[in-house]
């Protein structure tokens, strides 16, 4: 069963029939050009060439889909695993941020209100930078400047 999001590849029968006709015409033209005494050898070489071509086409056409599908599955699994690991790291960062904010605001005293707000803003900026770095794959402090 095919995935509904995968576009179907349209078979271009005109090209296929054209290639078959041109191939048969080339074989017939070669047969006509060969001296009557060499026609048996020519027919044998044509059959060997056709057999080799069919063998290669069988490998390429029949195995190509399996190779591509297997590769796509491997890549999809790797991406999903990395996404899950990244989500877990971000969840830990957010949990740590919530704990640090709770600690900061637990020490709240009206006389220190401005300092607590400033520290909360700093903690928020640090957490956002960490999450953005994690989500974009940048190493710490290596993000390009916005200029």
Secondary structure, DSSP 8 states (H G I E B T S, - for coil): ---TTS------HHHHHHHHHHHHHHHHHHHHHS-GGGHHHHHHHHHHHHHHHHHHHIIIIIHHHHHHHHHHHHHHHHHHHHHHHHHHHHHHHHHHHHHHHHHHHHT--GGGHHHHHHHHHHHHHHHHHHHHHHHHT--TT-S----
